[in-house]
């Protein structure tokens, strides 16, 4: 069955985004001519994201709202969404060719075909909760991409995958041969994730700093004057659940709370204060973990290079 990329929470008041795919194995191995032929057949049967689709993916730079232009130091050590897509799809190319070779059917859904939640684990646009008033007015607290998902399509895809993987010996072939083969040739996303761990720590630690705690207090006072009894942005976002089906719109109460949340963040300078404090905190973290962060970055760079070589091989380039 198609293994979707597991999720991890990466920011206040936002959907879960990226997580560890904890399967052992790394390093590369050259492709044979037979493998290249197999992969070209796979690439034809497994349509990979084209330029038009890639243009819809989230960008690293935030271009609107209170977080516009903001970036955090640890982002330099994180793997971005386009690279993740290439790694996962390259591994699926290897796994599908492997399963075909063993006499089994495996037709994965290419990663990148659905709306992406964020560019990387930082998720700058929503790291401190809602920061875009236009989005708040239109969708309340639900991220725009969550509104585009179709639960019925997901259920149908899962049913198809379950049927495909029910063949006798399928699981053993996949887990015992093809997953290790893909891990060895391409690599494992988030086999280590020091950058993500440090980013989580910085997000948790910085609210206690005077500049941030003072801004949160000012935000709380602003919200109170608008009729909302909430102590933190996280508390405000949890007042309403995430709507996961297209066509569902937020009610007036949610929109009022969401837009007031953004307005009060602006008047209290909460986003700017938090970003400044977290930038300083992460700079200190990087100085203390420089060697390990650079090693992790080098491993990710090498993995992406191997992935793109597999995809190019499959495309016959």
ABEGO torsion letter per residue (X at the ends): XBBBBBBBBABBGBBBBBBBBBBBEBEBBBBBAAAAAAAAAAAAABBBBBAAAAAABBBABBABEAABGBBBAAAAABBBAAAAAAAAAAAAAAAAAAAAAAGBBBBBBBBGABBBABABAAGAAAAAEBABAAAAAAAEABBAAAAABBAAAAAAAAAAAAAAAABBGAAAAAAAAAAAAAAAAAEBBGABBAAAAAAAAAAAAAAABAAAAAAAAAAAAAAAAAGBBBABAAAAAAABBBBABBGBBBBAAAAAAAAAAAAAAAAAGAAAAAAAAAAAAAAAAAAAAAAAAAAAAAAAAAAAAAAAAAAAAAAGX
